């Protein structure tokens, strides 16, 4: 069944979102007209999508109550967790009015990096999810909480919008695709999906690393002009 992008009501349509990337990823975005959604277990943070403590205990008790001859391929809480992680695909964005030096340092270390700036409204208008199927496609901000502080049982996809408090500086907004099927679950999933979009609508501006050379700014400007009419700017934090 085709799914449609659901946008969290807390996100104002004018909110600016940023994605810091290298040149290869920028060219891929422009060439394919797709936002790459990476499988959750390909991220460096191995806590991605982990059940909060209280929720995990509830799920463990639920599986303990299943009969031994239960036909479900999902064996226990750890196995269920693995199914969900292998069926969740994410694109990470940073919310901020302006570019952020910390983000440049962490995700754009090389002077060949760029930042794509968009808004919630532009994402809403640009994406086309008609080629995707699954349980949900969400655009939501991440909440930063300790696992032991999360009470009750969340919707399973909500676990991927919880991160430990020391990641608060990322101020992350995510696009998350959940493809888990309770009827026919599988772990044989691709490393990611391309979410079709109109880059001409998606991209408002492109910022080049603050310390990049002028020739690199000129190259990015030339490349971008081939695909869309968006302003290319040098980042404001440079020393050049």
Secondary structure by P-SEA (a helix, b strand, c coil): ccccbbbbccccccbbbbbbbcaaaaaaaaaaccccccccccccccccccccaaaaaaaaaaaaacccccccccccaaaaaaaaaaaccbbbbbbcccccaaaaaaccccccbbbbbbcaaaaaaccccccccccbbbbbbbbbccccccccccccccccccccccccccccccbbbbcccccccccccccccccccccccccccccccccccaaaaaaaaaaaaaccbbbbbccccccc
